[in-house]
Amino acid sequence: MTKHGYDSLRDFIDRLENEGRLIRVTEPVSTELEMTEIQTRLIAEGGPAVLFENVVGSDMPVLVNLFGTVERVAWGMGREPDQLREVGETLAFLRQPEPPGGWREALDMLPLLKTVMSMKPKATKNAPCQEVVLTGDDVDLGKLPVQTCWPGEPAPLITWPLVVTQGPEADKQGGDKRDTPNLGIYRMQVTGKNTTLMRWLKHRGGAQQFARWKEVSDEPMPLAAVIGVDPGTILAAVTPVPDTLSEYQFAGLLRGEKVSLVDCKTVPLQVPATAEIVLEGHVSLSDTADEGPYGDHTGFYNSVEPFPVFTVSAITMRKDPIYLSTYTGRPPDEPSVLGEALNE
């Protein structure tokens, strides 16, 4: 299969910059409300992705509005906008419980199935995401340029984390397929130097694995939150991939190349090797705290609800990491643009 995706977020940034779809801002910009204000204007105008290189109080650049147009979503999938329907047809086929239209059609689909099966991720030990490893007292989420999006919100919010979980049956012979590694995007309220809340709604994959974990274990559940990775893997995490297929496999299908994974330093999980920043840790089975209120796509603030506490045991990252961020608000916002693109 021909490679048509990107190995890392940086590869995609290069493409966008070369095509005039990304600009760099060297003026000082604050993560507190100011970035959201700029993003809302940009996305309303179909504007470019932006790399803020001079972030007040941080030496990390912040990338926003990455998927602010359907064109950039398609490019992130290694496609053009008029090819998104083909991706949808592939997904529709993969979601069917049995071959449609008789054996001839099933045979026609064999090459696709073979490709999907061959896209299981590969392990590597050479990982840019572990050039810097912070543990113990060195773990400090305050060093990350986390956005505060709307007035009156209780704390900064990590908005684009790719959350990696694995359920309790994954490693057992003939284990539950739903417990293989799951990727989801769940917002994370920063509550301390090494703690956040994990806002996963009950029907989402990570929350369902957490519920199964609690049934069989007294130990907190391992979790890794990946910030900034190749666009194919991000988009696989927001696409309704069938339960029998891992998001990593679908990302491989989008990219035309297997995703490289590396073992985490402090938890028994694997994460994309070319990621920018990884937060490793455990979700408490019993400790919860009130999350919110945060601005939502309704144009109002969410109600306050309890969610589990995530304690960070390590932050690993590149030597010069890029922090990926977004906001949620009344459409248009990035989730609504993604929805428009995925409707195809």
Secondary structure, DSSP 8 states (H G I E B T S, - for coil): ----S-SSHHHHHHHHHHTT-EEEE-S-B-TBTHHHHHHHHHHHTT--EEEE-SBTT-SS-EEE-TT-SHHHHHHHTTS-GGGHHHHHHHHHHHH-SS-SSHHHHHHHHHHHHHHHHTT--EE-S--GGGSEEEEGGG--GGGS---B-STT-SS-EE-SEEEEE--TTTTSTT--GGGS-EEEE--EEB-SSSEEE----TTSHHHHHHHHHHHH-SS-EEEEEEES--HHHHHHHHS---TTS-HHHHHHHHHTS--EEEE-SSSS-EEETT-SEEEEEEEEEEEEEEE---B-TTSSB---EEEEEEEEEEEEE-SS--EE-----SSSSHHHHHHHHHH-
